[in-house]
Amino acid sequence: MTLAILVLISIMWLPAGLFFLGYGEAKTSGFLCAVVGVLTVAGAFFEAATGNAFGAAPLFVFGVLYMQTAHAFLTGAEDLRTVGNGALGVCRA
């Protein structure tokens, strides 16, 4: 299960990276980040239910970060300090 989620996460960064390079739309990248974030959090709950706490904790934290990134994409946030603070919180965890 974790490997499938990691593949999904790696594929998510392709449209996000293309958006940052000037190709693509914020709505498409934001929607994909939101879908991956929700699926990652759902996978984290599944991993926690099966007893794999070491796999569930990073999946949950990164899933919340992906949903935060999706919110920034979809709302067109100019000030990205919130996403930066979320990323800093992930690095500390």
C-alpha positions, 0 to 999 in steps of 0.5 A, a space after each residue: 500500500 505504501 509503495 502505491 502511495 509513493 508512486 502516486 506522490 511522485 506522479 503528482 509532482 510532474 504537473 506541479 513542477 510543470 506549473 512552476 516552470 510556466 506550463 499548465 494551470 493552477 486549477 489542474 495542479 491544485 486538483 491533482 494535489 488535492 486528490 493525492 493529499 486525500 488519498 495519502 491521508 486515507 492511506 495513512 489511516 489504513 496503514 495505522 489501522 493495520 498496525 504500521 505506525 512508522 508508515 502511517 505517520 509520515 504519510 499523514 503529515 505529507 498528505 496534509 502538506 499536499 492538501 495545503 499545497 492544493 489549497 494554495 494552488 486553487 485559491 491563487 494565494 500570492 503569499 505562500 508563507 503558510 505553505 512554507 511554514 507547513 513544509 518547515 513543520 514537515 521537516 521538523 517532524 
